[in-house]
Amino acid sequence: MLNVILFLSLLFFPAVTSASQQSDISGGNFNDRPVKIALLNNFPPFAFTVKQKLMGFTFDYINLLEDKTGLDLEIVEGTWEENLDRFKNGEVDMITAISYTEERTSFTRYTEPYYIIPTVVYTRQDSFTYQGVQDLKGKTVGIESGVFYKKYLDKYPDVDIKEVEETDELLKQLSFDQIDAVITNINIGNYMIKKHMLENVNLAGRIDIPEIKDEDLRIGVRRELTKLHSIIQAGMNQVSPREYKTLQDRWVGFTPSDMLQGSLLPREQKLIKKYNQKYGGVRLSCGSNWFPVDFLDANNAHKGIAVDIFSSIDQKQEISFVFRKTENFKDNLAAVEKGKADVIPALVPTPELKQKFSFTKPYLSLPLVVATSRKEIFIKDLSSLKNKQIGYVDRGMLSSVLSKKYPNLSFTATDSVRKGLQRIQKEKDYAFIGTVPTITYAIQKHDFYDIKISGTLQEKLPIAAAVKKGDTTLLNVVQKGLSSIPLSKRESILNNWISIRLEENVDYTVVWLVTGGALFIISIVILWTRKVYLFNSQLSEAYQLLEQKNQELENLSITDKLTGLFNRSKIEAELKKEQMRFDRLGTTFSIIIFDIDWFKSINDTYGHTTGDKALQDVADLIKNRVRKTDIAGRWGGEEFIVICPGTGTKGAETVAEDIRKNIQDHSFGLETGVTISAGISTYTDQLRNIEELVNSADMNMYRAKEHKNCVCSPGNAQEV
């Protein structure tokens, strides 16, 4: 997981640390003194002492950060209680191995996690069977002193909690029958079992208390030291996947997925059996039309990243899933609430939804971006859009998050990405907030040629699975299933899914490549992942790929596929630009609309293939004659258009007449020749808008078609 987070942080917050940054740290100048960082001395394999010498994963990681940042990091070692007191009292600037809690945010700025560890239960062989927290009643359970989840264990008064200050003693006391069970993280537990050869100690399974999440090891920075926090996070961003893997292999040597095989408890297995017998499997509710995460395709089949992830759970844990289709997002929620379905595979956790549903940990996190009209500049931050209307599709979280963080901005909820982008085109909204895949797909599918992605947001859209509120056993089953899928399999799912889409629809090849490139760059943060083997060189390659594919996407969205000329949407945009230039500078311009004479007879006599070839030849002849400043496009059917910027009627007549003659003289390989009739119109003060300009050119073109093979301009028909 850390590698994904580091990769994304590097992408969106380039890791550049200068001497000027270090000398301008809020709350202190660390050029004049070392930065003090508290490190545990009893937390193997992350930080511990052997013969009074500190070592471990975190110790080496801190040394790596010292090299990356150029800071002088002075390690202050101690127990967790000692370190936390020093940190609160301002005796140290930073603390390691601190997990995120809301209470600590008042005095702590957290970095992204540098390691995440499952919290598990250990028991002695032949002592008792652990199937859940209820089996700990009447038992003495050991935990580390001051651990963050003690308050959740205190809710079970029948469980006798014993805090042990020395982590090294926890598993020993269990092995020597001084306590009945131990709750700790899997890395510490397995390390101690191997170190002390505790052959009578078993890993019983995960602790099934919903509030106790996997332990996230972070670096905490004192709240007031904002610049120091930025420097440390930037240093973490510079730790390459290769360096991180080296540390992990040296000190950890295994991944938490090793303990997840066959981890379903007996009551969970019984529940799965019940679902299989009654419904054929656990029923997944789908119908949110959420591309590319969870949607129904043209054949009404359930598709998306979430679908394939859940299909992998089926194979991995022998948990069967059946898909139950619903009409829309609301029906999707109602199906689980009313017991007509069991699991929603992809949903954004929100305070409102958490009142009705219980959520797994998010397994995807999609970065949010801002789309605007192509003419707008890059948007660095939403706060710069004061007094602007901004659209979004509210999947439950955005409304409260955006309104709370940006109270001075005005937001509009829409039913779909398509409607949101249409509001930009109609100038009802200035911008639209969504994810890269959904916006890119909508731009291509609906020909939003004039829309672009103009910026990124710090906020991300977390995606989790959900069950009915209080269905703890099913929630644990789904969570274990998700946790059982190794990173390599998840990467394969993403790659294979994108590849299949490329084969299914050649019209969208470019957009799928762009989406694939974007997904590759942002890597879709998988919050519970352990490690990703990506090298730094891939970042620059991904940037190049994204640039290339974005250019291909733009070209595709403004080009007529048959002729290679600009399409009507692009031409309409260029006409608006010329009108704005006229309004601003008084620079006139003209348009020429061409229509191929007797084109229907060509199709009827020779077939549509020959007709298409004739259209292509006419387009080539137009392209070869127009000037560099002219803009040529296919207006529709057998009609073509040329915009002549800075050109009056006489100049447009010359261009049109040359094109007419070239087409008349060209051999199309037909028994009869091909000719065109053209109408010209010039934008003047007498014309109020583009529509009148086009209508005028159309009228002149129809006047020309009465004679065929001629050019007609305002007040003058030149017959040939």
C-alpha positions in Angstrom: 0.0 0.0 0.0 2.7 2.4 0.9 4.3 2.3 -2.5 0.9 3.3 -4.1 0.5 6.2 -1.7 4.1 7.3 -2.2 3.7 7.1 -6.0 0.5 9.2 -5.9 1.9 11.7 -3.5 4.9 12.2 -5.9 2.5 12.6 -8.8 0.3 15.3 -7.3 2.8 16.9 -4.9 6.2 16.9 -6.6 8.9 16.0 -4.1 11.3 18.9 -4.2 13.0 19.9 -1.0 15.2 23.0 -1.1 17.5 24.6 1.4 15.2 27.6 1.5 12.3 25.3 2.5 14.3 23.9 5.4 15.2 27.3 6.6 11.6 28.5 6.6 9.8 26.0 8.8 7.0 27.4 10.8 7.8 27.1 14.4 11.5 26.8 14.2 14.6 27.0 12.1 16.2 23.6 11.8 19.3 24.7 10.1 20.5 25.7 13.6 19.5 22.6 15.4 18.7 18.9 14.8 15.1 17.8 14.3 14.2 15.5 17.2 12.2 12.4 16.3 10.9 9.9 18.9 11.5 6.3 18.1 10.3 3.2 20.0 12.9 0.9 21.5 10.6 -2.1 22.1 8.6 -2.5 18.9 10.1 -5.3 16.8 10.6 -5.7 13.9 10.1 -1.9 13.4 12.2 -0.3 16.1 14.0 -2.2 19.0 17.3 -2.4 20.7 19.9 -5.3 20.6 22.9 -4.8 22.9 21.8 -1.2 23.3 21.9 -0.6 19.6 18.7 0.6 17.8 17.6 -1.2 14.7 14.5 -2.2 12.7 12.4 -1.2 9.8 11.4 2.3 11.1 15.0 3.0 12.2 16.3 2.3 8.7 13.4 4.2 7.2 14.3 7.3 9.3 17.9 7.1 8.1 16.6 7.0 4.6 14.5 10.1 5.2 17.5 11.9 6.6 19.2 11.4 3.2 16.2 12.4 1.2 15.5 15.6 3.1 18.9 16.8 4.1 17.6 17.3 7.7 19.7 16.4 10.7 17.3 13.9 12.4 18.2 13.2 16.1 16.6 10.0 17.4 15.1 10.1 20.9 14.3 6.5 21.9 11.8 5.3 24.5 8.6 3.4 25.1 5.3 4.5 23.6 4.1 6.3 26.7 7.5 8.1 27.0 7.5 9.1 23.4 3.9 10.3 23.3 4.5 12.5 26.4 7.6 14.0 24.9 5.7 14.7 21.7 2.8 16.3 23.5 5.1 18.4 25.7 7.1 19.7 22.7 10.3 17.9 23.8 10.5 16.3 20.3 9.4 17.6 16.9 8.2 14.3 15.5 7.1 10.9 16.6 7.1 7.6 14.7 4.6 4.6 14.7 1.7 6.9 15.5 -1.7 5.7 14.3 -4.4 8.2 13.1 -7.1 9.0 15.7 -9.4 12.0 15.6 -8.3 13.0 19.2 -4.7 13.4 18.2 -5.3 15.8 15.3 -5.4 18.7 17.8 -1.7 18.4 18.3 -0.5 16.2 15.4 0.0 16.6 11.6 0.0 13.1 10.1 2.0 11.9 7.2 0.7 9.2 4.9 1.2 5.7 6.5 4.7 4.2 6.0 3.3 0.8 7.0 -0.1 -0.8 7.7 -0.4 -3.9 9.9 -3.4 -6.2 10.5 -4.5 -6.5 14.2 -4.9 -10.2 15.1 -5.4 -12.6 18.0 -2.9 -15.2 19.3 -3.9 -18.1 21.6 -2.1 -21.2 23.0 -2.5 -24.5 21.3 -5.3 -26.6 22.8 -6.5 -23.8 25.0 -9.8 -22.6 23.5 -11.2 -22.0 20.0 -11.4 -18.4 18.9 -14.3 -17.6 16.7 -14.8 -14.0 17.6 -14.6 -11.5 20.4 -17.3 -13.2 22.4 -14.9 -16.1 23.0 -12.6 -13.8 24.9 -15.1 -13.3 27.7 -13.7 -14.4 31.0 -10.2 -14.5 29.5 -7.2 -12.4 30.3 -6.0 -10.7 27.2 -2.6 -9.0 26.8 -2.1 -5.9 24.8 0.8 -3.3 24.5 0.5 -0.4 26.9 -1.1 2.7 25.5 -2.2 1.0 22.3 -4.9 3.0 20.4 -7.6 0.3 20.4 -7.7 -0.3 24.2 -10.7 2.1 24.4 -12.7 -0.3 22.1 -11.7 -3.3 24.1 -12.9 -1.5 27.3 -16.5 -1.8 25.8 -16.3 -5.5 26.6 -16.2 -5.6 30.5 -16.2 -9.4 30.6 -12.8 -9.4 28.9 -9.9 -8.9 31.4 -7.4 -6.6 29.6 -3.8 -6.7 30.8 -1.4 -4.0 29.5 2.2 -5.1 29.0 4.7 -2.3 28.7 7.4 -4.5 27.1 6.2 -5.8 23.8 8.9 -8.5 24.0 7.0 -10.0 27.0 3.5 -10.3 25.4 3.9 -13.6 23.5 6.1 -15.0 26.2 3.4 -14.5 28.9 0.9 -16.2 26.5 3.2 -19.1 25.9 3.9 -19.5 29.7 0.2 -19.6 30.5 0.3 -16.2 32.3 -2.4 -14.8 30.0 -5.0 -16.5 27.8 -4.7 -14.5 24.6 -2.8 -11.6 23.0 -4.1 -8.9 20.7 -1.3 -7.3 18.7 -0.3 -6.7 15.1 0.8 -9.7 13.0 4.3 -8.4 12.4 5.1 -8.2 16.1 3.4 -11.5 16.8 5.2 -13.6 14.2 8.5 -11.9 14.9 8.2 -12.9 18.6 7.1 -16.4 17.9 10.2 -16.9 15.7 12.6 -15.1 18.0 11.6 -17.0 21.1 10.6 -20.2 19.4 7.2 -20.2 21.0 5.9 -23.4 19.4 2.8 -23.6 21.4 1.4 -20.2 20.3 -1.1 -20.0 17.4 -2.4 -17.3 15.2 -6.1 -17.5 15.8 -7.4 -14.9 13.3 -8.2 -11.2 13.0 -9.9 -9.3 15.9 -13.5 -8.9 14.8 -14.3 -5.6 16.6 -15.4 -3.2 13.8 -13.8 -0.2 15.3 -10.3 -1.8 15.4 -8.9 -1.2 12.0 -5.6 -2.3 10.8 -2.8 -0.4 12.5 -1.5 2.4 10.3 2.1 3.5 11.2 2.6 7.1 10.4 5.0 9.9 11.3 3.4 12.6 13.5 4.7 16.2 13.3 3.8 18.8 15.9 0.7 20.7 14.7 2.4 24.1 14.4 5.4 22.8 12.3 3.6 23.0 8.9 6.7 23.3 6.8 8.5 20.5 8.6 5.5 18.3 7.8 5.7 19.2 4.1 9.4 18.4 4.0 9.0 15.0 5.7 6.1 14.1 3.4 8.2 15.2 0.4 11.1 13.0 1.7 8.7 10.0 2.0 7.6 10.7 -1.5 11.2 10.3 -2.7 11.6 6.8 -1.2 11.6 4.6 -4.3 9.6 1.3 -4.5 12.9 -0.5 -4.7 14.3 1.1 -1.5 11.0 0.4 0.3 11.0 -3.2 -0.8 14.6 -3.6 0.4 13.6 -2.5 3.9 10.5 -4.7 3.9 12.3 -7.8 2.8 15.1 -7.1 5.4 12.9 -6.7 8.4 9.4 -8.1 7.7 10.0 -10.9 5.2 6.3 -11.7 4.6 3.0 -9.9 3.9 -0.1 -9.9 6.0 -2.0 -11.8 3.2 0.0 -14.9 4.3 -2.3 -15.3 7.4 -5.6 -14.7 5.5 -5.9 -18.0 3.7 -8.8 -20.0 5.2 -9.4 -17.2 7.8 -13.2 -17.5 7.8 -14.5 -18.4 11.3 -16.9 -21.3 11.7 -19.9 -19.0 12.1 -18.9 -17.1 9.0 -18.6 -20.4 7.0 -22.0 -21.3 8.2 -23.4 -18.0 7.0 -21.9 -18.5 3.5 -23.4 -22.0 3.4 -26.8 -20.5 4.3 -26.6 -17.9 1.5 -25.5 -20.6 -1.0 -28.4 -22.8 -0.2 -31.0 -20.0 -0.2 -29.9 -17.7 -3.0 -27.1 -19.5 -4.7 -24.6 -17.1 -3.1 -24.3 -13.7 -1.5 -26.4 -11.3 -3.5 -24.6 -8.3 -4.9 -26.9 -5.3 -5.7 -25.9 -3.5 -8.8 -27.4 -0.8 -10.9 -25.5 2.4 -10.1 -24.2 2.9 -13.7 -20.9 4.1 -12.3 -18.3 3.8 -15.0 -15.7 2.2 -14.8 -16.2 1.0 -11.2 -19.6 -0.6 -11.3 -22.1 -0.4 -14.2 -24.4 -2.3 -16.6 -23.2 -2.5 -20.2 -25.3 -2.4 -23.4 -26.2 -6.0 -22.9 -27.4 -5.3 -19.3 -24.5 -7.3 -17.9 -22.8 -6.2 -14.6 -19.3 -4.9 -15.4 -16.5 -2.9 -13.9 -13.5 -3.0 -11.6 -15.6 -3.9 -8.5 -17.2 -6.8 -10.3 -13.9 -8.4 -11.2 -12.6 -7.9 -7.7 -15.6 -9.6 -6.2 -15.3 -12.4 -8.7 -11.7 -12.9 -7.5 -13.0 -13.2 -3.9 -15.3 -16.0 -5.1 -12.3 -17.9 -6.4 -10.0 -17.1 -3.5 -12.2 -17.7 -0.5 -14.9 -20.0 -2.0 -17.5 -17.3 -1.3 -20.1 -17.4 -4.1 -21.7 -14.1 -5.3 -24.8 -13.6 -7.5 -25.6 -10.3 -9.1 -29.0 -8.8 -8.5 -29.8 -6.0 -11.0 -31.6 -2.8 -9.9 -32.9 0.1 -11.9 -30.8 2.9 -10.4 -28.7 4.1 -7.5 -31.6 4.6 -5.1 -33.0 1.1 -5.9 -29.5 -0.2 -5.3 -29.5 1.1 -1.7 -33.1 0.1 -1.1 -32.5 -3.5 -2.2 -30.0 -4.1 0.7 -32.1 -2.1 3.2 -35.1 -4.2 2.5 -33.3 -7.5 2.4 -33.7 -8.1 -1.3 -29.9 -8.0 -1.8 -27.0 -8.5 0.7 -24.0 -6.4 -0.5 -23.4 -3.2 -2.4 -20.0 -3.8 -4.1 -19.1 -0.2 -4.6 -20.3 2.8 -2.5 -18.8 6.0 -1.1 -19.0 5.9 2.7 -20.7 9.0 4.1 -22.0 9.9 7.6 -25.6 9.7 6.2 -25.1 6.3 4.6 -23.3 5.0 7.7 -26.5 5.4 9.6 -28.1 2.7 7.3 -25.1 0.6 6.2 -21.9 -0.9 7.6 -18.8 -0.4 5.3 -15.7 -2.4 4.6 -12.4 -0.5 4.5 -12.2 1.4 1.2 -10.5 -0.7 -1.5 -10.3 2.1 -4.1 -9.7 5.8 -3.8 -10.2 7.8 -7.0 -8.5 11.3 -7.1 -10.9 14.0 -8.1 -10.3 16.4 -11.0 -11.9 19.6 -12.3 -13.2 19.9 -15.8 -13.8 23.2 -17.6 -14.3 24.7 -21.0 -11.1 24.2 -23.1 -10.5 27.9 -23.2 -10.0 28.2 -19.5 -6.6 28.2 -17.8 -5.2 25.6 -15.3 -7.0 25.6 -12.0 -4.6 25.2 -9.1 -7.2 25.3 -6.3 -11.0 25.4 -6.1 -10.8 28.5 -3.9 -9.8 30.5 -6.9 -13.3 29.9 -8.4 -15.1 32.3 -6.0 -18.6 33.3 -7.4 -18.4 30.5 -10.0 -21.0 27.8 -10.3 -19.5 24.3 -10.0 -21.3 21.0 -10.9 -20.8 17.5 -9.5 -22.5 14.1 -9.3 -23.3 13.6 -5.7 -22.6 10.0 -4.7 -23.2 10.9 -1.0 -19.9 12.4 0.1 -19.1 15.4 -2.2 -21.9 17.6 -1.1 -20.9 17.8 2.6 -17.2 17.7 1.9 -17.2 20.5 -0.7 -19.7 22.8 1.0 -17.8 22.5 4.3 -14.3 23.1 2.8 -15.4 25.8 0.3 -18.3 27.7 1.9 -17.9 30.6 -0.5 -18.4 28.5 -3.6 -21.6 27.6 -5.2 -22.2 23.9 -6.2 -24.9 22.3 -8.3 -25.7 18.5 -8.1 -26.4 16.8 -11.4 -27.7 13.3 -12.2 -24.8 12.3 -14.4 -21.4 13.4 -15.7 -22.9 14.0 -19.1 -25.4 16.5 -17.7 -22.6 18.2 -15.7 -20.4 18.7 -18.8 -23.4 19.9 -20.8 -24.0 22.6 -18.2 -20.4 23.8 -18.9 -21.1 23.9 -22.6 -24.3 25.9 -22.0 -22.3 28.2 -19.7 -24.7 27.3 -16.8 -21.7 26.1 -14.8 -18.1 27.2 -14.9 -16.6 23.8 -13.9 -17.4 20.2 -13.0 -15.9 17.9 -10.4 -15.4 14.2 -11.1 -12.9 11.5 -11.6 -10.5 11.1 -14.5 -12.0 7.9 -15.9 -15.6 9.1 -15.8 -14.9 12.5 -17.3 -12.6 11.2 -20.0 -15.2 8.6 -21.0 -18.0 11.2 -21.2 -15.8 13.6 -23.2 -15.2 10.9 -25.9 -18.6 9.2 -25.9 -20.7 12.4 -26.1 -18.2 14.4 -28.2 -17.5 17.1 -25.6 -14.6 18.4 -27.7 -14.6 21.7 -25.9 -14.2 20.3 -22.4 -10.8 19.5 -20.7 -9.5 18.5 -17.3 -8.1 21.7 -15.9 -6.9 20.8 -12.4 -6.7 18.2 -9.6 -8.1 18.3 -6.1 -6.6 17.0 -2.8 -9.9 15.3 -2.0 -10.3 11.7 -3.2 -13.4 9.6 -3.7 -13.1 6.5 -1.4 -14.9 3.3 -2.6 -15.9 0.5 -0.2 -18.4 -2.4 -0.1 -21.5 -2.0 2.2 -23.9 -4.3 4.0 -27.0 -3.6 6.0 -26.3 -1.8 9.3 -25.4 -4.2 12.0 -24.8 -7.2 9.8 -21.3 -7.7 11.4 -20.8 -11.3 10.4 -21.4 -10.7 6.7 -19.3 -7.5 6.8 -16.4 -9.5 8.2 -16.8 -12.1 5.5 -16.7 -9.5 2.7 -13.8 -7.7 4.4 -11.8 -10.9 4.7 -12.6 -11.7 1.1 -11.3 -8.3 -0.1 -8.2 -8.6 2.1 -7.4 -12.0 0.7 -6.7 -10.8 -2.9 -3.0 -10.2 -3.4 -1.7 -7.0 -5.0 -0.5 -8.9 -8.1 -4.1 -10.2 -8.7 -5.6 -6.8 -8.3 -3.2 -5.3 -10.7 -4.0 -8.1 -13.2 -7.7 -7.3 -12.8 -7.2 -3.6 -13.7 -5.0 -4.4 -16.7 -7.1 -7.2 -18.0 -10.3 -5.2 -17.6 -8.9 -2.3 -19.5 -7.5 -4.6 -22.2 -10.9 -6.3 -22.7 -12.6 -2.9 -23.1 -10.1 -2.0 -25.9 -11.1 -5.1 -27.8 -14.8 -4.6 -27.4 -15.2 -1.1 -28.9 -12.7 0.2 -31.4 -14.4 3.5 -31.6 -13.2 4.3 -28.1 -9.7 2.9 -28.4 -8.1 6.2 -27.7 -10.2 7.1 -24.7 -9.6 3.7 -23.2 -5.9 4.1 -23.7 -6.1 7.6 -22.0 -8.1 6.1 -19.2 -5.6 3.3 -18.8 -2.8 5.7 -18.8 -4.5 7.9 -16.3 -5.3 4.9 -14.1 -1.7 3.8 -14.4 -0.5 7.2 -13.3 -2.8 7.6 -10.4 -2.7 3.8 -9.7 -6.2 4.0 -8.0 -5.1 4.1 -4.4 -5.9 0.7 -2.9 -5.9 1.5 0.8 -5.3 -1.9 2.2 -2.5 -2.9 -0.2 0.9 -3.9 1.1 3.5 -3.3 -1.6 3.7 -2.2 -5.2 6.7 -3.0 -7.4 6.9 0.1 -9.6 10.1 1.9 -10.5 10.6 5.7 -10.7 11.3 5.6 -14.4 7.7 4.5 -15.0 6.5 7.9 -13.7 8.1 9.8 -16.6 6.9 7.2 -19.0 3.4 7.5 -17.7 3.5 11.3 -18.1 4.6 10.9 -21.7 1.9 8.3 -22.4 -0.8 10.5 -20.9 0.4 13.5 -22.9 0.4 11.5 -26.1 -3.0 9.9 -25.5 -4.6 13.2 -24.4 -3.4 14.7 -27.7 -4.8 11.7 -29.6 -8.1 12.0 -27.7 -8.3 15.7 -28.5 -7.6 15.1 -32.2 -10.2 12.3 -32.3 -12.9 14.5 -30.7 -12.5 17.3 -33.2 -12.0 15.3 -36.4 -14.5 13.9 -38.9 -13.6 10.2 -39.1 -14.2 9.7 -42.8 -12.6 12.8 -44.3 -10.0 13.8 -41.7 -11.3 17.4 -41.8 -12.6 19.1 -38.6 -16.0 18.0 -37.5 -19.1 20.2 -37.1 -18.5 20.7 -33.4 -15.0 22.0 -33.9 -16.2 24.3 -36.7 -18.9 25.7 -34.5 -16.3 26.4 -31.8 -14.0 28.2 -34.4 -17.0 30.3 -35.6 -17.6 31.5 -32.1 -13.9 32.4 -31.8 -14.0 34.4 -35.0 -17.2 36.2 -33.8 -15.4 37.1 -30.5 -12.4 38.4 -32.5 -14.8 40.5 -34.6 -16.5 41.9 -31.5 -13.2 42.7 -29.9 -11.1 43.9 -32.8 -13.5 44.4 -35.7 -11.7 41.8 -37.8 -14.1 40.5 -40.4 -14.3 36.9 -41.7 -16.1 34.9 -44.3 -17.4 31.4 -44.7 -17.9 29.2 -47.7 -20.4 26.3 -47.7 -19.9 23.7 -50.4 -22.4 21.0 -51.5 -21.6 18.2 -53.9 -23.9 18.3 -56.9 -26.0 15.2 -57.6 -24.3 13.3 -54.8 -27.3 11.0 -54.2 -27.1 9.8 -57.8 -23.4 8.8 -57.1 -24.4 6.7 -54.2 -27.4 5.2 -56.0 -25.3 4.4 -59.1 -22.0 3.3 -57.7 -22.8 2.5 -54.1 -21.9 4.1 -50.8 -18.3 2.9 -50.8 -17.7 4.9 -54.0 -19.6 7.8 -52.5 -17.4 7.8 -49.4 -14.3 7.8 -51.7 -15.7 10.8 -53.5 -16.2 12.6 -50.2 -12.6 11.9 -49.2 -11.3 13.1 -52.5 -13.3 16.4 -52.3 -12.0 16.8 -48.7 -8.4 16.4 -49.9 -8.9 18.9 -52.7 -10.3 21.4 -50.2 -7.4 20.9 -47.8 -4.8 21.3 -50.6 -6.3 24.7 -51.7 -7.1 26.5 -48.5 -4.6 28.8 -46.9 -2.8 28.0 -43.6 -5.1 30.5 -41.8 -8.3 29.0 -43.2 -10.2 26.3 -41.3 -11.8 23.5 -43.3 -14.4 21.1 -42.0 -17.2 18.7 -42.9 -20.5 20.4 -42.2 -22.6 17.3 -42.6 -23.4 14.7 -45.3 -22.0 16.0 -48.6 -21.6 19.5 -47.3 -18.3 21.1 -46.5 -17.4 24.5 -44.9 -14.3 26.7 -44.9 -13.8 29.6 -42.5 -11.6 32.4 -43.9 -10.4 34.6 -41.0 -9.6 38.2 -41.8 -11.1 37.8 -45.3 -13.8 39.7 -47.0 -16.2 38.5 -49.7 -13.8 39.0 -52.6 -11.1 37.0 -51.0 -13.5 34.2 -50.1 -14.8 34.2 -53.7 -11.2 33.5 -54.9 -10.8 30.6 -52.5 -14.1 29.1 -53.4 -13.7 29.5 -57.2 -10.2 27.8 -57.0 -11.7 24.9 -55.1 -14.6 24.6 -57.5 -12.3 24.5 -60.5 -10.0 21.9 -58.9 -12.9 19.6 -58.1 -14.4 20.1 -61.6 -11.0 19.1 -63.2 -10.3 16.2 -60.9 -10.7 12.6 -62.1 -12.8 10.7 -59.6 -12.8 7.5 -61.7 -16.4 7.8 -62.5 -18.2 8.0 -65.9 -19.4 11.4 -65.0 -17.4 14.2 -63.3 -18.1 15.6 -59.8 -18.9 19.3 -59.3 -19.8 21.4 -56.3 -21.9 24.5 -55.7 -20.8 27.0 -53.1 -22.4 29.8 -51.1 -20.4 32.6 -49.4 -21.3 34.9 -46.5 -19.2 37.6 -44.7 -19.7 38.6 -41.1 -20.5 42.3 -40.7 -22.2 44.6 -38.3 -25.5 43.9 -40.0 -25.3 40.2 -38.9 -26.3 39.7 -35.2 -24.9 36.2 -34.7 -23.3 33.1 -36.2 -26.7 31.6 -37.0 -27.5 34.4 -39.4 -24.1 34.1 -41.0 -24.6 30.4 -41.7 -28.1 30.9 -42.9 -26.9 33.6 -45.3 -24.2 31.2 -46.7 -26.8 28.4 -47.0 -29.2 30.7 -49.0 -26.4 31.6 -51.4 -25.4 28.0 -51.7 -28.9 27.0 -52.7 -29.0 29.8 -55.2 -25.8 28.3 -56.7 -27.3 24.8 -56.8 -30.1 26.1 -59.0 -27.4 26.4 -61.7 -24.9 23.8 -60.4 -21.1 24.0 -60.4 -20.9 27.7 -59.5 -20.2 30.1 -56.6 -22.7 32.5 -55.3 -21.8 35.4 -52.9 -24.1 38.1 -51.5 -25.8 39.9 -54.4 -23.7 38.1 -57.1 -24.1 34.6 -58.7 -21.1 33.6 -60.8 -22.4 31.1 -63.2 -20.1 28.8 -65.2 
